[in-house]
Amino acid sequence: MEATVAIPAAATTAAAPPDSLVLPQDIMNRIQFSACFPAEQPVELELGAGDGSFILKYSALHPERNFLAVERLLGRLRKIDRKGRRLGLTNLRALRLEASYVLEWMIQPASLSALHVYFPDPWPKRRHWKRRLINHRFTELAARALKPGGRFFVRTDDASYFEQMVEVGNAQAAFTPVTEPAELMAVITDFEADFNKDGIATRHAAWERNTAAPSQHASPEASTAP
Ligand SMILES: C[S@@+](CC[C@H](N)C(=O)[O-])C[C@H]1O[C@@H](n2cnc3c(N)ncnc32)[C@H](O)[C@@H]1O
């Protein structure tokens, strides 16, 4: 399947983008979104954003939302920064950090309207499954970070990882499975385009954060890291 969504040139806000989309590296405190973006808007997080093939398109399509891209590889982060500024995006910021650390220690509880995790490293060998990003603990942290009504979206090409994603997502009491919106499904990542070109199926799943109290198993809420 080819990418079907082009980046609309006029989708950016009037304000000029900053010199760098990369956030300052204060890793001891939770991120204050109001200090990162010019407009206070719903915030969506992508973990493992790669070179930004999803988040660049999606943030351009949704100037009424703010987006934070997390990626640990500097070269990929620099691409997001360069392309995002070239596109004039003011609603996109990027952070070079480890994904689980960000979710656990840098995101305020009940602050995200969406969490996107697309094609995380599959660790196909059974003895490596414990290294996979999405597990029971991750979904507890995701449930804590999302606002009631916020959504968690995952994609993978790996059948056994997909089974694990669905198992832990469905086991999270704070989540209800939902259908991915068509407009989101149409925004495919570079990895996804490559898989589809090679005839490899890609799998999607989504959950909505219930309005009931968050999971009791997540870390206690705190306004600063340890
Ligand atoms: C297979 S790529 C997928 C990139 C992108 N989501 C896409 O679909 O095109 C996985 C990305 O996640 C990043 N990554 C893997 N583990 C990570 C971690 N623990 N923290 C932050 N980034 C991570 C990798 O550097 C890589 O860029």
Ligand as a Chemical Component Dictionary entry (heavy atoms), coordinates in Angstrom:
data_LIG
# 
_chem_comp.id                   LIG 
_chem_comp.type                 NON-POLYMER 
_chem_comp.pdbx_formal_charge   0 
_chem_comp.three_letter_code    LIG 
# 
loop_
_chem_comp_atom.comp_id 
_chem_comp_atom.atom_id 
_chem_comp_atom.alt_atom_id 
_chem_comp_atom.type_symbol 
_chem_comp_atom.charge 
_chem_comp_atom.model_Cartn_x 
_chem_comp_atom.model_Cartn_y 
_chem_comp_atom.model_Cartn_z 
_chem_comp_atom.pdbx_ordinal 
LIG C1  C1  C 0  11.237 0.201 13.534 1  
LIG S1  S1  S 1  11.445 1.895 13.854 2  
LIG C2  C2  C 0  9.819  2.562 13.546 3  
LIG C3  C3  C 0  9.841  4.048 13.357 4  
LIG C4  C4  C 0  8.482  4.687 13.114 5  
LIG N1  N1  N 0  7.600  4.496 14.255 6  
LIG C5  C5  C 0  7.854  4.169 11.840 7  
LIG O1  O1  O 0  6.896  3.395 11.928 8  
LIG O2  O2  O -1 8.326  4.532 10.760 9  
LIG C6  C6  C 0  11.521 1.948 15.614 10 
LIG C7  C7  C 0  12.082 3.261 16.118 11 
LIG O3  O3  O 0  11.974 3.291 17.530 12 
LIG C8  C8  C 0  13.187 3.768 18.083 13 
LIG N2  N2  N 0  13.288 3.167 19.402 14 
LIG C9  C9  C 0  13.389 1.848 19.685 15 
LIG N3  N3  N 0  13.403 1.647 21.003 16 
LIG C10 C10 C 0  13.294 2.876 21.573 17 
LIG C11 C11 C 0  13.256 3.328 22.913 18 
LIG N4  N4  N 0  13.298 2.454 23.923 19 
LIG N5  N5  N 0  13.149 4.644 23.145 20 
LIG C12 C12 C 0  13.088 5.532 22.113 21 
LIG N6  N6  N 0  13.113 5.163 20.816 22 
LIG C13 C13 C 0  13.218 3.851 20.549 23 
LIG C14 C14 C 0  14.270 3.307 17.122 24 
LIG O4  O4  O 0  15.427 4.100 17.199 25 
LIG C15 C15 C 0  13.559 3.449 15.790 26 
LIG O5  O5  O 0  13.738 4.727 15.226 27 
# 
loop_
_chem_comp_bond.comp_id 
_chem_comp_bond.atom_id_1 
_chem_comp_bond.atom_id_2 
_chem_comp_bond.value_order 
_chem_comp_bond.pdbx_ordinal 
LIG C1  S1  SING 1  
LIG S1  C2  SING 2  
LIG S1  C6  SING 3  
LIG C2  C3  SING 4  
LIG C3  C4  SING 5  
LIG C4  N1  SING 6  
LIG C4  C5  SING 7  
LIG C5  O1  DOUB 8  
LIG C5  O2  SING 9  
LIG C6  C7  SING 10 
LIG C7  O3  SING 11 
LIG C7  C15 SING 12 
LIG O3  C8  SING 13 
LIG C8  N2  SING 14 
LIG C8  C14 SING 15 
LIG N2  C9  SING 16 
LIG N2  C13 SING 17 
LIG C9  N3  DOUB 18 
LIG N3  C10 SING 19 
LIG C10 C11 SING 20 
LIG C10 C13 DOUB 21 
LIG C11 N4  SING 22 
LIG C11 N5  DOUB 23 
LIG N5  C12 SING 24 
LIG C12 N6  DOUB 25 
LIG N6  C13 SING 26 
LIG C14 O4  SING 27 
LIG C14 C15 SING 28 
LIG C15 O5  SING 29 
# 
